[in-house]
């Protein structure tokens, strides 16, 4: 098993493929953040907007990653753009609605600080 791992790491194409993977992961995450944060800020005070954002995010999480790639590949081909679009779409689906009153949050932080001291 170790021989197979060492053989894979010694392939001449491995560093390039690893770099492409890192680029896709970082760019997909950053694009997801650049899309999600403004949407979250826009709907943070509207219950209807928050509900729509959460439900669209949950719908996006229901689509498997490979299915999303299968949907994107016919339109963009097998280049860098197709997985980048798919990863960005997956990164934007991480939504949650958190409505914790400030008093409860403050009490929890105070309890945590007393335990830590």
C-alpha positions as a Python dict, from the first residue, in 0.01 Angstrom:
ca = {
    (1, 'X'): (0, 0, 0),
    (2, 'X'): (279, 239, 87),
    (3, 'X'): (448, 159, -245),
    (4, 'X'): (134, 269, -431),
    (5, 'X'): (125, 599, -243),
    (6, 'X'): (493, 666, -310),
    (7, 'X'): (446, 577, -678),
    (8, 'X'): (156, 822, -707),
    (9, 'X'): (352, 1102, -540),
    (10, 'X'): (645, 1048, -779),
    (11, 'X'): (439, 1086, -1097),
    (12, 'X'): (549, 1389, -1299),
    (13, 'X'): (190, 1517, -1329),
    (14, 'X'): (119, 1500, -955),
    (15, 'X'): (245, 1850, -851),
    (16, 'X'): (47, 2017, -1131),
    (17, 'X'): (-271, 1829, -1047),
    (18, 'X'): (-226, 1907, -677),
    (19, 'X'): (-183, 2278, -756),
    (20, 'X'): (-497, 2275, -973),
    (21, 'X'): (-689, 2110, -688),
    (22, 'X'): (-570, 2375, -441),
    (23, 'X'): (-663, 2655, -682),
    (24, 'X'): (-1012, 2512, -739),
    (25, 'X'): (-1071, 2467, -366),
    (26, 'X'): (-953, 2815, -266),
    (27, 'X'): (-1121, 2999, -554),
    (28, 'X'): (-1448, 2809, -513),
    (29, 'X'): (-1455, 2888, -142),
    (30, 'X'): (-1367, 3255, -191),
    (31, 'X'): (-1628, 3299, -464),
    (32, 'X'): (-1883, 3127, -241),
    (33, 'X'): (-1801, 3369, 41),
    (34, 'X'): (-1817, 3668, -195),
    (35, 'X'): (-2165, 3562, -302),
    (36, 'X'): (-2302, 3440, 32),
    (37, 'X'): (-2198, 3724, 262),
    (38, 'X'): (-2373, 4003, 67),
    (39, 'X'): (-2686, 3786, 36),
    (40, 'X'): (-2677, 3717, 411),
    (41, 'X'): (-2635, 4087, 488),
    (42, 'X'): (-2921, 4176, 252),
    (43, 'X'): (-3170, 3935, 410),
    (44, 'X'): (-3058, 3941, 774),
    (45, 'X'): (-3345, 4158, 897),
    (46, 'X'): (-3624, 4025, 680),
    (47, 'X'): (-3781, 3697, 792),
    (48, 'X'): (-3913, 3624, 443),
    (49, 'X'): (-3576, 3689, 278),
    (50, 'X'): (-3397, 3475, 538),
    (51, 'X'): (-3645, 3191, 487),
    (52, 'X'): (-3599, 3206, 110),
    (53, 'X'): (-3218, 3210, 142),
    (54, 'X'): (-3218, 2915, 383),
    (55, 'X'): (-3456, 2710, 167),
    (56, 'X'): (-3262, 2780, -154),
    (57, 'X'): (-2944, 2679, 30),
    (58, 'X'): (-3104, 2359, 154),
    (59, 'X'): (-3225, 2282, -197),
    (60, 'X'): (-2870, 2328, -324),
    (61, 'X'): (-2735, 2088, -63),
    (62, 'X'): (-2981, 1824, -179),
    (63, 'X'): (-2809, 1808, -520),
    (64, 'X'): (-2511, 1570, -503),
    (65, 'X'): (-2172, 1707, -607),
    (66, 'X'): (-2128, 1467, -896),
    (67, 'X'): (-2474, 1547, -1028),
    (68, 'X'): (-2388, 1916, -1024),
    (69, 'X'): (-2073, 1843, -1222),
    (70, 'X'): (-2276, 1636, -1469),
    (71, 'X'): (-2510, 1933, -1515),
    (72, 'X'): (-2226, 2185, -1565),
    (73, 'X'): (-1993, 1981, -1791),
    (74, 'X'): (-2212, 1989, -2108),
    (75, 'X'): (-2221, 2369, -2096),
    (76, 'X'): (-1862, 2448, -1997),
    (77, 'X'): (-1665, 2138, -2099),
    (78, 'X'): (-1397, 1959, -1901),
    (79, 'X'): (-1180, 2260, -1822),
    (80, 'X'): (-1111, 2464, -1510),
    (81, 'X'): (-1438, 2659, -1522),
    (82, 'X'): (-1683, 2371, -1482),
    (83, 'X'): (-1556, 2243, -1145),
    (84, 'X'): (-1503, 2602, -1029),
    (85, 'X'): (-1870, 2685, -1097),
    (86, 'X'): (-1980, 2361, -928),
    (87, 'X'): (-1764, 2423, -620),
    (88, 'X'): (-1882, 2783, -596),
    (89, 'X'): (-2245, 2668, -614),
    (90, 'X'): (-2178, 2414, -339),
    (91, 'X'): (-2000, 2672, -125),
    (92, 'X'): (-2297, 2908, -141),
    (93, 'X'): (-2537, 2644, -8),
    (94, 'X'): (-2395, 2652, 344),
    (95, 'X'): (-2671, 2860, 498),
    (96, 'X'): (-2830, 2852, 836),
    (97, 'X'): (-3079, 3066, 1018),
    (98, 'X'): (-2962, 3153, 1367),
    (99, 'X'): (-3180, 3375, 1578),
    (100, 'X'): (-3045, 3367, 1932),
    (101, 'X'): (-3146, 3653, 2159),
    (102, 'X'): (-2855, 3864, 2281),
    (103, 'X'): (-2939, 3795, 2646),
    (104, 'X'): (-2902, 3418, 2599),
    (105, 'X'): (-2579, 3466, 2406),
    (106, 'X'): (-2438, 3694, 2674),
    (107, 'X'): (-2531, 3447, 2947),
    (108, 'X'): (-2365, 3164, 2757),
    (109, 'X'): (-2046, 3366, 2708),
    (110, 'X'): (-2043, 3462, 3076),
    (111, 'X'): (-2086, 3098, 3178),
    (112, 'X'): (-1807, 2992, 2946),
    (113, 'X'): (-1573, 3258, 3088),
    (114, 'X'): (-1644, 3151, 3446),
    (115, 'X'): (-1561, 2792, 3357),
    (116, 'X'): (-1237, 2894, 3183),
    (117, 'X'): (-1113, 3099, 3482),
}
